[in-house]
Amino acid sequence: MAVLEVRLYGDPVLRQRAAPVREVTPEIAGWLDDMVETMHTEVGIGLAATQVGIELRMLVVDEGRGVGRAYLNPMIVEQGGEQVGEEGCLSLPGIFADVRRAEWVVVEAMDRAGASFRRRASGLLARVLQHEIDHLDGILFIDRLDKVTRDRLKRQIRRDGFPVEPLATGVRL
């Protein structure tokens, strides 16, 4: 396994819509392993393939057991409720903001063996899945903010750049 380079805000791959995974190949299985290692090394709880320059619809999530679960071609098929919570992103280190999301979601996807599954999630896991699926559609969490907050954060990014070391506060997805 290898730690992959996390692409930072401004990299065009972060704005691309990822292509569907047609079949699970040994190369894809290797990328999923590398994504899990990268997610844990970067102290994240989720990572979309586009964040490491792989333009395929796949993501990994640490669902609380320290083991990354793969979601290939994930799609939110149901959602409800509302939650507001702080989000950060490995591709926007040091940038945090409150984002409004659905409280619960039902996601359909394929696992790393190519088998279909359905996952109902609420709370933090629902937030992580929505955040990472957004990445696969070229959407960043700052796009979900009101214009004033989004513009303030963009000015901060231009003025300060990104910190060399990740900050210890906030949830980094």
Secondary structure as UniProt FT lines:
FT   TURN            9..10
FT   HELIX           12..15
FT   HELIX           26..41
FT   TURN            42..43
FT   STRAND          46..48
FT   HELIX           49..52
FT   STRAND          58..62
FT   STRAND          68..80
FT   STRAND          83..89
FT   TURN            90..91
FT   STRAND          92..101
FT   STRAND          104..110
FT   TURN            112..113
FT   STRAND          116..122
FT   HELIX           123..136
FT   TURN            137..138
FT   HELIX           141..144
FT   HELIX           147..160
//
